[in-house]
Amino acid sequence: MDRYSRQTLFKPIGVSGQKSIREKHVLVIGAGALGTGNAEALVRAGAGKLTVIDRDYVEWSNLQRQQLYCEKDAQEKLPKAVAAKQRLALINSEVEIAAYVSDVTNESLEALVKKEPFDLMIDATDNFDIRLIMNDVSQKYLLPWIYGACVGSYGISLTILPGKTPCLHCLLKTAPLGGGATCDTVGIIAPAVGMVVSHQVAEALKILSGNEQECNQKLVSFDVWKNQYMAVRVEKLKDHDCPSCGQSRTYPHLSFDNQTKTAVLCGRDTVQIRPSVRLEEGRRLDALKESLTSQGIEVEENPYLLSFKVEEYRLVAFQDGRVLVHGTKEIGRAKTLYHRYFG
């Protein structure tokens, strides 16, 4: 029996819709809780190609809600994009899967979208700056995307169709996009993740199967613990002066910025530092390992990253030059450690 038979029996999809899904390429940004849920569902649904981008590696605290990973991935500190690709390939060998262990920047995302003919972007990041970059890329290249976020027992989702719906920038001043809570401060439970994933995947299947007219025109939010559900119509919030989708758009979040970037990562005492200049490929981790071992520092490594501990901090360096400083939320302290060991 055909593996997609139950999906094709669903009349809104049918045989023609399934054929359409098989021809589509989806970009999932983030391979954490939302990313793994979306990726698995879309691979099981038979998407033609799936590209996953994530900057982090698997840790023990991820296993509570990030459904593609196992204890071995955490023990080996496997990059999430790599671990996700390995598991997804076992689920459906018919789907082409690409994985990038990388931070998403305005420059890298725009270059990727120019290179690859994506049909849809799924937001599975925990970083609002990245979402605004996605939003501008969406508007500039007419690429639909599905916003999603969750924290504690709360979740939210919105489908953004360029030229048809307000963009994320339009909604910033008026729509209830959530407060300042993060999983670092209030935690997160898996059912909230599952609810957001369900909304995102349902919307994705509508778009991929040729049923875009059925997409939800509302901003959906809910609290699974407090038994609350809200859907707000947003079409009247479209701003004709919006710099991202208005009449004189400038795509402000795609402007070039080559300064060193720092970010406190959600859910951990961790600061990410991204250098302004990309280091030479192939030699950076070997050179770093040689320098550290000459100082008597014990180094752990795999083909994708290198980690070491100094004082109460753990530093993890990736092939693309990024460094995670675990053990602090203080950007100043993280920068001091970065410059001490990475110049």
Number of C-alpha atoms within 10 A of each C-alpha: 5 7 11 14 12 10 17 17 11 11 10 16 20 17 17 14 21 22 18 19 25 19 14 19 22 25 24 25 28 26 31 26 25 31 29 27 23 26 30 21 18 22 23 17 19 24 27 19 20 24 20 26 25 24 20 22 23 26 19 14 11 17 17 13 20 21 17 22 23 17 13 13 20 19 11 14 23 21 26 30 27 22 21 29 24 15 15 23 15 9 13 17 12 15 20 17 22 15 21 17 20 20 18 21 17 19 14 12 19 19 11 12 17 12 9 11 13 19 18 22 24 25 27 30 24 22 15 10 14 19 22 20 22 29 28 28 24 23 21 17 13 14 20 23 30 22 21 26 24 30 23 21 20 23 25 27 26 27 26 24 21 19 12 10 18 24 29 23 17 21 18 11 10 9 14 13 19 14 7 6 12 17 16 14 13 12 14 19 18 17 17 23 26 18 21 28 27 16 20 25 20 16 21 26 22 19 24 23 22 17 15 15 9 11 17 18 19 16 21 21 24 20 19 17 12 9 8 10 13 11 15 12 12 18 15 8 16 18 17 14 12 19 17 28 26 18 11 11 15 15 19 12 20 20 11 10 12 10 10 10 12 18 15 20 20 16 16 15 15 22 25 26 21 18 18 13 10 11 13 10 10 10 10 15 21 12 10 16 19 12 14 15 11 10 9 8 14 13 15 14 15 11 10 16 21 20 20 16 15 10 6 8 16 15 21 22 23 21 21 21 20 22 23 24 28 20 16 17 17 14 17 12 12 25 16 12 16 19 9 9 11 14 7
